[in-house]
């Protein structure tokens, strides 16, 4: 066995969790396989959610986007766990590793139980899972469809687990996208699909009592809806404000559902934001970029947590500007960015 062949041991500080990485395997894939709850989003070198500090050891990075890990960051000892293949034993620093956060990842068949078109380009798809095979997940996590050729499409569960046992997905039509074209033109109730999950480290950190900003754009609302359901069922009374952005009012496709929740949840406020309203929309609410509306209302975010999901431009802008201009501690920004419209929540 050569020095770089593996298997290698990974130690994650400060928790002290350890796991083994096989030859040629990326650190994150090994962590998921062994139930170690490291933070991650896309698993594809595009979002940066799995970035962590390497304290000891050497790794080789596979292809990734520079916005996820820049050359400067790599020189400072940061790695992307989804793309980093160890060349030795490695010690990492990752503060979000917990035992309870990692539910087992499972593959299972799923049957389409209902399809409801809620706007011109959003379909609510409900899936029935095997009766004897409960999918355990945190509100905010996602599953992947495994297509016949092995390609994958990722969608966040839009319902909290207690509202199961099926799962609800919000699928935006990407014209020309093989999967979403099928959803919008040919998918029928009772169709069988294969899914795998749960994935992702986007879920409510319940050990904190800080007030919460929920930031969603478009179908990024799906995991935020699951968080709201979870908060309501658990009686979590932390103040929370939902900012949901769309181009036109119709893009806020569950506006009535949110207003019903605010009537039931005294600690939940709702601020809809529309960027490109037309005169016939008769829109009288907030306008502009949704992440900027948060900054106007909360110039000081130093005591808050932010949970953001939506288009990468929204999430990346919020992450940078909330820390630089509003004092948000970077570790209190939790994001589930779809890394490209075709990869997460689309295509």
N, C-alpha and C positions, 0 to 999 in steps of 0.2 A: 504494500500500500504506500503510495507516495504521500508526502507531507500534506498535500492540499486535497487529498481524495475524500477525507471525511470518514465516518460521521464525526461531527463536531458538537461540542456542548455550548449552549447559549445560557448565560446567566443574566437575568434582568434585575437591575437595582432600581429603587430601594427595596423591592418586594422580596428579592432572593429567589424568585421562581426560576427553575431550570428546565430546559428541554433540549432535545437532540435534533440536529439537522443532518439529513442524509447528503451524500455526495451530489453536488450540482443543484440542490434544492434551495429556494429562497427562504430567508428567515421567517417571513410572515406566513408562508404556506405551511411551514413546519409548526409554527405556533398555533394556527387554526386547526391543523390536523390533531394536535395534542391538547386542545382545549385551553390554551393559554390566551387570556383576553387582552391582546395588544390592540392599540388604536389603529384603525385603518378605514379607508373609504373605498377607493376604486379597485385596488389590487393590481393596478396597471401602470404605475409610474407617472400618473398624471395629476393627482390631487394634492399630494403632500401630507395627507392625514397620518400616515404611518411613520413620519420623520421622527427619528430619535437620535440620541447621542451615543456614539461608540466610545467606551472607556478603555477597552483593551481589545487587541486582536486585529485581523485584517479581513476585508471583504472585497469582492469585485461586484460592481454594479452592472446590471443589464440595462437595456435602453430605457430612458425615462425623459420626461419633459423638464427643462431647466427651471420652469416656474415651480415645480414640485421639489426639486433639489438643485440649487445652483452650484457652480464650480467652487465659489467662495465657501458656501456652506459645507460642501464635501471636504474642502481643505481644513475647515474648522472641526472636523470629526463627526459631522452629522451624516446619517445614512437614511436611505429609504428601505424599510424592512421588506417591502413587497418585491424589490428588485435586487436586494443585496444577498449574494451567495458567499458564505463564509469560506475563508482559506485557512482558518485556524479556529481554535476555541475563541469565543467572543463574549465580552461583558458589555451590556447595553444599559443605558438609563432611560426608562420609560415609566412615567408616573401613573399611567392609567391601567396598569396590569392588576387585575383582581381575579380571584378565584370564581366568584359568583357570576361574573359578567359573561363567561363563555359557555353558551349552550352548545350541545353537540350539533355539528353540521351534518344534515341528512339529505339523501336523495329520495324523492317519493313521487308517485303519480299524483296529478291534480286534475279534477274535473271542473270544467266551466259550469258554474251553477246559475249565473245571470250576467247579462250585459246591459248596461244602461248608458246611453250617450247623453252626457250632462252639459256639453257645449259643442260648438261646431267641430272641435278637434280633441275633445277629452272623452274617453270611455271609462266608466267604472266597471271593472271586471271583478266578479266574485268567484273564488275558487273553493271547491269542496275538497278537503284532504281525506286520506284514508281514515275510517272511523277508529281503527285500532292503533293509530300512529300519530300521536299529537305532536304538532310542530311547536316546540318551546322557543320563544323569542322575546326580546325586549321591544316594547313600543319604540319605533324609530329604526329598527333594523330592516334589511331587505332580503329578498330571495332572487334567485336567478332562474330563468327558463333555460333549459338545455334544448337547443333546436336539433333537428335531425342530423345536421352536419357537424354537430359539436359546438357551433357558435352559441354564445350566451347573451341574454338580455336581462338587465337588472331592474327590479322595481321594488320600491319600499312598500311594506305593509301599511295600509292606511287605517287599519283598525288595531286597537290594543288587543293583547292576547285574550283578555277576559271577554271580549266581544267575538270570540271564535265560536266553534272550532275552525271555521273557514277563514280565508283571508280576502281582503278587499284591496284592489290595486287601482291606481289612477293612471291610465295609459294615454299619453299624448300622441296624436297621429303625426308621424314624420313622413310626408308624401314621398313615395319611392323607397321607404324603409321596408324591407322584406317582412319583418315581423309585424310592425304596426299597420301596414297595408292589409295584412291578413286579418288582424284584429278588427279593422274597420269595415272590411268588405266580405270576408268569408267565414269568420269565426262563428260557431254556433254553440248554443247551450249543449251540455253533455260531452263536448269535445274533451279529449284527454291530452294533457301536456305533462312533461317531466320538469320538476323543479328541484332546486337544491338550496339549502339555507339552514339557519339564518346566517347572514353576514353583516358586518359593519359594527362600528363602535359608537353609533349615534343613538343615545338613549339618555333619559333624564338622570342626572347625578343627584340622588335623593339624600345624600349625606349633607348637602348644603341647604342653607335656609335663605340664600340670596334671592332677591327678586329676579324674574326671568324675562328676557326679550325673546320672542319666537319670531323669526324672520323667514318668510317664504316667498318665492316667486313662482308663478305658474303651478305646475304639478308638484313642485317642491313642497306644496301644502300637504301631500299625502303623509309623510312621516310626522309632520307637525300635528296633523289631525289625530294620529295615534297617540302622540304625547299628551294632547289635551284630554282624550278619552281616559288615558292612564291616570292623569292628575285628578280627573273627576271621580273615577272609581275608587282611588286610594284616599280621597279627601285631602289631597295636598293643597294647602291654602296659601302657598307662596304667591305674592302678587305676580301676575304674568300679563304681558301685553303682546298680542299677535299683530304683526304688520304683514299683510298679504298684498303682494304687488302683481298686477296684470297689465297688459297693454290696453285692453278695453274692459268695461265692467263685466261683460259676459265671461271673461277669463277667470273671474272669481267665482268658479262654478259651484261652490257650496257655500256661498255667502249666507243663505238662509240658515243652513246648519250651524254656522259659526254664531249667528245672532241668537239662535236658540240656546246654545251653550252659554253665551254671556248672560242670558236671562237666568240661567240656573246656577252659574258660578260667579259669585260676587267678586272674586279676586281676579277674574279674567276680563281684560279690556281688548277691543278689536279696532284696528285702524286699517281700513282698506285703502290702497293707493293705486291710482291708475295713471299710466304714463302717456298714453296716446288716445285719449278719449276724442270721439268725433261729436260734432254738434248734436246729432240725433241721439246720442247717449244721454243727454241731459245730466251729465255727471257734475255734482256739486261738492264732491268730497275732495280728499287730498290728491295732489297730482305730483308728477316727477318720478325720481328714482326712489324705490321703496327703501333702500338702505339709508338714503339721506333723510327720509322722514324720521327715522329712529334718532339720527343725530340732532335733528331740530328739536325733538321732544326730550331727549336725554343727552344733553351735552356732557354730562359726567356719568360714565358707565363704570366707574372704578369699583362700585359695590354690586355689580350685576353679573349674571351669567347670560350668554347669548347662544341660542340654538338656531342654526341657519341651514336652510336647504333651498336649492334652486339652481338657476343657471350659474356657471362658473364665474361670469363677470360680476354677478351680484355678490356671491359668497366671497370671492377674492377681494373685491373692493371693500366689503364690510369688514373682513378680517384685518386688512391693512389700516383702514381709516379709523375704526373703533379703537384700536390700540394706540395709534399715533395721535389722534385728535381728541378722544373721549376718555382716555385713561383706562380702557378695559384691559385687565391682565390677560396676556395672550393665552394662558392656560384655561381661561374661562370662556373661550370661544370654541363651541362644538359645532362641527359642520359635516354635512353629508352633501358634497357637491357632486352633481352628475358631471363627470369629467368631459364628456362630449355628449351632445344631444342624442347621438346614435348609440352610445354605450350604456348610459344610465338613464332610465326613464324614457327610452325612445328607441328608434331605429328598427 
